[in-house]
């Protein structure tokens, strides 16, 4: 009887040790870093405002006939020196008008200003095939503006 009590007592003392053995695991990288072995998560860049390409030159019509010839000549010659087959995109913008007729008239004036800038670019040494003209309305503007981009 004493031996059976000793066996039961030994068995009861051994149970926690057996339980501890089943909870053991091999030591590896995850013992020290819980994210080891997981797929890396690329960092998300902070949201920012897309600025986009900057125009080569911007001509703002605060006066009916702004002086732009010398600045445009320097910009065109520099662009042609860097890339002889450069494409000049001339974008003429006007602010929104109160009526449809006023908007159409403003767009026609913007298109004429864009053609004038395009002709000046040709006079400065560009080929007519290197010029692309567009006209449109921009609600953020208060006066007519022509922007020249290079590609």
C-alpha positions as CSV (number, residue, x, y, z in Angstrom):
1,X,0.0,0.0,0.0
2,X,2.8,2.3,0.8
3,X,4.3,1.6,-2.6
4,X,1.1,2.4,-4.4
5,X,0.9,5.7,-2.5
6,X,4.4,6.5,-3.5
7,X,3.6,5.7,-7.1
8,X,0.5,7.9,-7.1
9,X,2.5,10.7,-5.4
10,X,5.3,10.4,-7.9
11,X,2.8,10.3,-10.8
12,X,1.1,13.4,-9.4
13,X,4.4,15.3,-9.1
14,X,5.4,14.2,-12.6
15,X,2.2,15.5,-14.3
16,X,3.2,19.2,-14.1
17,X,6.6,18.4,-15.5
18,X,5.0,16.5,-18.4
19,X,2.7,19.5,-19.1
20,X,5.7,21.8,-19.1
21,X,7.5,19.6,-21.6
22,X,4.6,19.8,-24.1
23,X,4.6,23.6,-23.8
24,X,8.3,23.8,-24.8
25,X,9.3,24.7,-28.3
26,X,12.5,25.0,-30.2
27,X,14.3,28.3,-30.0
28,X,14.3,30.1,-33.4
29,X,14.0,33.7,-34.7
30,X,10.4,33.8,-33.6
31,X,11.5,33.4,-30.0
32,X,12.9,36.9,-30.2
33,X,10.9,38.5,-33.0
34,X,7.3,37.6,-33.3
35,X,7.2,38.9,-36.9
36,X,10.1,36.8,-38.1
37,X,9.1,34.6,-41.0
38,X,6.1,36.7,-42.0
39,X,5.8,38.4,-45.3
40,X,7.2,41.9,-45.2
41,X,4.7,44.8,-45.3
42,X,6.1,47.7,-47.4
43,X,5.8,51.0,-45.7
44,X,3.0,53.2,-47.0
45,X,4.2,56.7,-48.0
46,X,2.4,59.6,-46.5
47,X,-0.4,61.0,-48.6
48,X,0.8,64.0,-50.6
49,X,-0.5,66.3,-53.1
50,X,0.5,65.4,-56.7
51,X,2.2,68.5,-58.1
52,X,2.7,67.3,-61.6
53,X,5.1,68.7,-64.2
54,X,6.0,72.3,-64.1
55,X,5.5,74.5,-67.2
56,X,8.6,75.8,-69.0
57,X,7.0,79.3,-68.9
58,X,3.7,80.7,-67.7
59,X,2.3,83.9,-69.3
60,X,-0.4,85.6,-67.2
61,X,-2.6,88.2,-69.0
62,X,-2.9,90.7,-66.2
63,X,-2.6,93.3,-68.9
64,X,-4.2,92.9,-72.4
65,X,-0.8,92.5,-74.1
66,X,1.9,91.2,-71.7
67,X,5.5,91.3,-72.6
68,X,6.9,87.7,-72.9
69,X,9.1,87.7,-76.0
70,X,12.5,87.7,-74.3
71,X,11.6,85.1,-71.7
72,X,10.0,82.9,-74.2
73,X,13.0,83.1,-76.6
74,X,15.4,82.1,-73.9
75,X,13.2,79.2,-72.8
76,X,12.6,77.9,-76.3
77,X,16.3,78.1,-77.3
78,X,17.4,76.4,-74.1
79,X,14.8,73.6,-74.6
80,X,15.9,73.1,-78.2
81,X,19.5,73.0,-77.2
82,X,18.8,70.2,-74.7
83,X,16.5,68.2,-76.9
84,X,16.2,69.2,-80.6
85,X,13.0,67.2,-81.1
86,X,11.2,68.6,-78.1
87,X,7.4,68.9,-78.2
88,X,6.0,72.2,-77.0
89,X,2.5,71.9,-75.5
90,X,0.9,75.4,-75.4
91,X,-2.1,75.4,-73.0
92,X,-4.3,78.5,-73.0
93,X,-6.7,78.8,-70.0
94,X,-9.4,81.3,-69.1
95,X,-11.5,81.6,-65.9
96,X,-15.1,80.4,-65.9
97,X,-17.5,83.0,-67.3
98,X,-21.0,83.8,-66.2
99,X,-22.8,82.8,-69.4
100,X,-22.2,80.2,-72.1
101,X,-21.7,82.9,-74.8
102,X,-19.1,84.7,-72.6
103,X,-17.3,81.4,-72.0
104,X,-17.2,80.7,-75.8
105,X,-15.9,84.2,-76.5
106,X,-13.2,83.8,-73.8
107,X,-12.2,80.4,-75.1
108,X,-11.8,81.9,-78.6
109,X,-9.6,84.6,-77.2
110,X,-7.5,82.0,-75.3
111,X,-7.1,80.0,-78.5
112,X,-5.9,83.1,-80.3
113,X,-3.4,83.8,-77.6
114,X,-2.2,80.2,-77.7
115,X,-1.7,80.5,-81.5
116,X,0.2,83.7,-80.9
117,X,2.5,82.0,-78.5
118,X,2.9,79.0,-80.9
119,X,3.9,81.4,-83.7
120,X,6.5,83.0,-81.4
121,X,7.9,79.6,-80.6
122,X,8.2,78.8,-84.3
123,X,9.9,82.2,-84.8
124,X,12.4,81.2,-82.0
125,X,13.5,78.2,-84.0
126,X,11.0,75.3,-83.4
127,X,9.4,73.4,-86.2
128,X,5.6,73.8,-86.6
129,X,5.2,70.0,-86.0
130,X,6.8,70.4,-82.6
131,X,3.8,72.5,-81.2
132,X,0.6,71.3,-79.7
133,X,-2.1,73.8,-78.9
134,X,-5.0,73.4,-76.4
135,X,-7.5,75.8,-74.8
136,X,-9.8,75.3,-71.9
137,X,-11.4,76.8,-68.8
138,X,-9.8,76.6,-65.3
139,X,-12.1,77.6,-62.4
140,X,-9.0,78.4,-60.2
141,X,-7.9,81.2,-62.4
142,X,-9.0,84.9,-62.3
143,X,-7.3,86.0,-65.5
144,X,-6.3,84.4,-68.7
145,X,-3.1,82.3,-68.6
146,X,-0.9,80.5,-71.2
147,X,1.4,77.7,-70.0
148,X,4.1,76.2,-72.2
149,X,5.2,72.6,-71.3
150,X,8.0,70.6,-72.9
151,X,8.0,66.9,-73.5
